[in-house]
Amino acid sequence: MEYDKIKNVKRNIIYGFVNKIILMFCPFIIRSIIIMKLSVEYVGLSSLFSSVLQVLSLAELGFGTAIVYSMYKPIATNDIVTINALLNFYKKIYRIIGSIILVCGICIFPFIQNFISGEIPPNINIKILYVIYLFNTVISYFSGAYKQSLLIAHQRNDVENNIISVASIIMYLLQIIVLTLFRNYYMYIILLPISTVFINVSRNFLIKKMYPEYYCNGKIENSLKKDMYKRVFGLALTRICQVCRNSFDSIIISSFLGLAVLGKYQNYYYIMNTIIGFLSIVTSSVVAGIGNSIVTKTIDENYLEFKNFSFIYNWIATWCTVCLLCLYQPFMNLWLGKEFMFPFELVIYMCIYFYGLKVGDIVSVYKEATGIYWEDKIRPIIESIVNLILNIVLVKSFGVYGVVMSTIFSIVFINIPWSACILFKIYFKKNVKEYFIVVLKNSIKLMVVCIITYLICGLVSFDGIIEIVIKGIICVCVPNILIILLNYKSSNLKNNYIFIKKYIENRREI
């Protein structure tokens, strides 16, 4: 079982990275073409509609995550009857959710223009575009997207990633052709729902082939349903918090500052979010395995794994933060030019934003694996309210900086400490003080590594691609050497070295 778990994680990470590379470079090319062939306002328009529909998707309320969590035990015990009942329940819920999103989307339809400040791109009917985006969001709920839970619970994210990779390559190639030859934004957008339908049909076909024993049938027990509703309520609040953090930022920038500013900001956010996407491969690949460990191992064993995983993940997050700090502006200058760049202060804010999010990732993974949703119900409410109020207040005085500052405040002072306290109190049953000390030490080490690496990169006098290559080499070598030097006495460094060495030896024996 342990080997299968490691094998699944390895497979998920490999194909996940392939998928993320496709989803990073292809949209990057398309975003560049849109800015050059059309205008930056089109990028802002796309971001606005995506954000509005993410808000509407709150109707999903986290049922998917709750269903996956409920599948861990029946999968471990091969309880096919319960899994089929869960699928049947999930199917009905998804159709209800799709209907709610559709109705809410139609209600917003007459007011969609109120979310835009300033000029709208010429020759564009935003209501037609909104309908296409709405259809793209709704269609998955009626075309079997609920079956994705089987792949996630079985640690077969690689299947989902491969389907999305193939569909995305085809869609992006067609979009590039449409934008380059016809400069037609409508034709570009209509390819989104077509790709969504292809993904869902392909997924359903492969799942039926891989797991013929699973089909929608039966009813789940009332006790399980009651427990699931309880978890879903906690998850719903967490999703609201995530929407306030991401989607509301875009809506507020569009409403107060206009599509052009939103487009510039989204270029920066796109780079950061791409790195987040790569790191999410790691977390999404291991969450099911951690869920299995929660069932099969002791709390002390899981706590040791938590510390080791946190150490290696923080190492990766630190390195990524340094790369963002040193390479953000040179890349933006090479990609779009100075007219689409913000001052360096925004880069600092985005780096703090990024690292703050990553500090809380491992805690979130363990909360998801242990099913701690209901107990964490108050934190998302407070975080969302504070974030939203600060967004509205600070955007008036500080513009884009105010939006990012409000998000950083809610993450650092509410999300990170509160979430950690909940996990340690409910599951690990340990004093959270040790964890906070580790987070503080890691943050200080991050600042040291960032300052030293940035100063060294400042010695580079070249411009353009040569500047990025040289600074990139510095960012590969210097931060990792500094991290090793700063942690050479750490037990976690030794434990991870032993784990990796043992894993390599086991692989040679197989």
SULWOMO-V962506 format. One record per backbone hydrogen bond with DSSP energy under -0.5 kcal/mol. CO is the residue of the C=O (numbers start at 1). NH is the residue of the N-H. If there is no record, write none. Layout:
co->(CO,CO)
nh->(NH,NH)
This chain:
co->(1,2,3,4,5,6,7,8,9,10,11,12,13,14,15,16,17,18,19,20,21,22,24,25,26,27,28,29,30,31,32,33,34,34,39,39,40,41,42,43,44,45,46,47,48,49,50,51,52,53,55,56,57,58,60,62,63,64,65,66,67,68,68,69,69,70,71,72,73,74,75,78,79,80,81,82,83,84,84,85,86,87,88,89,90,91,92,93,94,95,96,97,98,99,100,101,102,103,104,105,106,108,108,109,111,112,113,117,121,124,125,125,126,127,128,129,130,131,132,133,134,135,136,138,138,139,140,140,144,145,146,147,147,148,149,150,151,152,156,156,157,158,159,160,161,162,163,164,165,166,167,168,169,170,171,172,173,174,175,176,177,178,178,178,183,184,185,186,187,188,189,189,190,191,192,193,194,195,196,197,198,199,200,201,202,203,204,205,206,207,211,213,215,221,222,223,224,225,226,227,228,229,230,231,232,233,234,235,236,237,238,239,240,241,242,243,243,246,247,248,249,250,251,252,253,253,254,254,258,259,260,261,262,263,264,265,266,267,268,269,270,271,272,273,274,275,276,277,278,278,279,279,280,281,282,283,286,287,288,289,290,291,292,293,298,299,300,301,302,303,304,305,306,307,308,309,310,311,312,313,314,315,316,317,318,319,320,321,322,323,324,327,328,329,330,331,332,332,337,338,343,343,344,345,346,347,348,349,350,351,352,353,354,355,356,358,358,360,361,362,363,364,365,366,367,367,371,373,374,376,377,378,379,380,381,382,383,384,385,386,387,388,389,390,391,392,393,394,395,398,399,399,400,401,402,403,404,405,406,407,408,409,410,410,411,414,415,416,417,418,419,420,421,422,423,423,424,424,431,432,433,434,435,436,437,438,439,440,441,442,443,444,445,446,447,448,449,450,451,452,453,454,456,457,463,463,464,465,466,467,468,469,470,471,472,473,474,474,477,478,479,480,481,482,483,485,487,490,491,492,493,494,495,496,497,498,499,500,501,502,503,504,505,506)
nh->(5,6,7,8,9,10,11,12,13,14,15,16,17,18,19,20,21,22,23,24,25,26,28,29,30,31,32,33,34,35,36,37,38,39,42,43,44,45,46,47,48,49,50,51,52,53,54,55,56,57,58,59,60,61,63,66,67,68,69,70,71,71,72,72,73,74,75,76,77,79,78,80,83,84,85,86,87,88,217,89,90,91,92,93,94,95,96,97,98,99,100,101,102,103,104,105,106,107,108,109,110,111,112,112,114,115,116,259,124,126,128,129,130,131,132,133,134,135,136,137,138,139,140,141,142,142,143,145,147,148,149,150,151,152,153,154,156,155,159,160,161,162,163,164,165,166,167,168,169,170,171,172,173,174,175,176,177,178,179,180,181,182,183,184,185,188,189,190,191,191,192,193,194,195,196,197,198,199,200,201,202,203,204,205,206,207,208,209,210,211,214,215,217,225,226,227,228,229,230,231,232,233,234,235,236,237,238,239,240,241,242,243,244,245,246,247,248,250,251,252,253,254,255,256,257,258,117,258,262,263,264,265,266,267,268,269,270,271,272,273,274,275,276,277,278,279,280,281,281,282,282,283,284,285,286,287,290,291,292,293,294,295,296,297,302,303,304,305,306,307,308,309,310,311,312,313,314,315,316,317,318,319,320,321,322,323,324,325,326,327,328,331,332,333,334,335,336,337,340,341,346,347,348,349,350,351,352,353,354,355,356,357,358,359,360,361,362,364,365,366,367,368,369,370,371,372,373,376,377,380,381,382,383,384,385,386,387,388,389,390,391,392,393,394,395,396,397,398,399,401,402,403,404,405,406,407,408,409,410,411,412,413,414,415,416,418,419,420,421,422,423,424,425,426,427,428,429,430,434,436,437,438,439,440,441,442,443,444,445,446,447,448,449,450,451,452,453,454,455,456,457,458,459,460,466,467,468,469,470,471,472,473,474,475,476,477,478,479,481,482,483,484,485,486,487,488,490,494,495,496,497,498,499,500,501,502,503,504,505,506,507,508,509,510)
